[in-house]
Amino acid sequence: MGRPFILINLKTYAEGSGQRAHAIAGAAQQVADEAGVDIGLAPSYMNIHPLSMHYSLPVYAQHVDPLPPGAHTGSVTVEAIREAGAVGSLVNHSERRLTLADIEACVSRLREARLVPIVCTNNVPTSAAAAALSPGYVAIEPPELIGGDVSVSTANPGIITGTVEAVRKVNPDVRILTGAGIHSGKCVRTAIDLGTDGVLLASSVVKAKAPISVLRDLVSLL
């Protein structure tokens, strides 16, 4: 297992855009350097390029469409996020669900472009199916806990251990993240102890008055 990975999804929160995105990125860079932990950012499309240029943190897109360049108005291609500086993309986030065919196409196109697919799932069978596509990561997030104060590692540890077992059985090279309600160092420590490689989180950092304090707490038990 490599170093723990914390991926911060900035979503489209007002607190995670523009100069505020830079403030979060600066705090994340400082904490990553202090703690020896890998921290990544998934900002809005408009912030992928500036954040990738100004910080050494890996930057991911929040979504990508399974389409080649062409007459697809409003779509976001793999080529576009790569040129903007992204190293990969979330796929099938609970707020942007895709069909299985589109998930497979997105993962395939990202891998062909040497970018990292992070496939979000909501249960153990879906996690196993995602692992069969050989993404870089499977991120298990029960949607009912997203944005809340109760961590999945506390409310439903079985879905984490079940996902770890299922993913490892299908493809041991796929890394595993867990998300939904992650807000403290204890949540992160529990997720790691249950067999995952890190966490995917959003509001606890993005909406914090002092993101650096939350980030330091998140890595405090690693």
C-alpha positions, 0 to 999 in steps of 0.5 A: 500500500502506498501513502494514504490519499485524500481527495477533496471534491470542491463540487460547485460550492461558492466556497470552492471556486475562484480565489477560495479554491486557491486558498484551499489548494494552498492549505492542502499543499502545506498539509501534504508537505507537512504530513507526507500524505498525498492530497488531491483536488477535484475542482470545477472545470474552470479551476483545473488549469489554474490549480494545476499550474500553481500547485504540485497537487494532483488535480482531477476533473469532477466528471468527463463525458465518454465522447471523442472530440467533435460536435458535442456541444456542452460536453467535456472530453478526456482530451480537454481535461488532460490539456487543462492539466488534470491527471484523471477524473471522477466517474459516476459520482452520485451527483452525476450518475452514468450508465454502465456502458458510459462508465466503461467508455469513460474508464477506457478513454481515460486509461488510453489517455494515461489519465486516472479514472476514479469510479464512484460506487454506492454498494458492494456489487457495483464496486466489484463491477467497477473493479473489473474495468481496471480503474485507478480507484474505486470510491465507495460512497453511500449517497444517503450519507454524503454531505452529512455529519455521520461518517460511512466508516462509523455508520456502515463499516460493512460496506467498506470491508465488503467493497475492499474484499470484493475489489481485491478479489476482482482486481488487487491492483485497484486502489480503494477510497471511501467517502460520505460524511468524512470529517475528522482524523478518526474517520480517516484512520478508521477508513484506512484500518478497514483496508482502504487507501484513502478518502474522498470528501468535500464539504467538511473542508470546502465549507470550513472557515479554516480549511487548513485546520480541518486538513491537519485534523484529517491527517493527524492520526495517519 
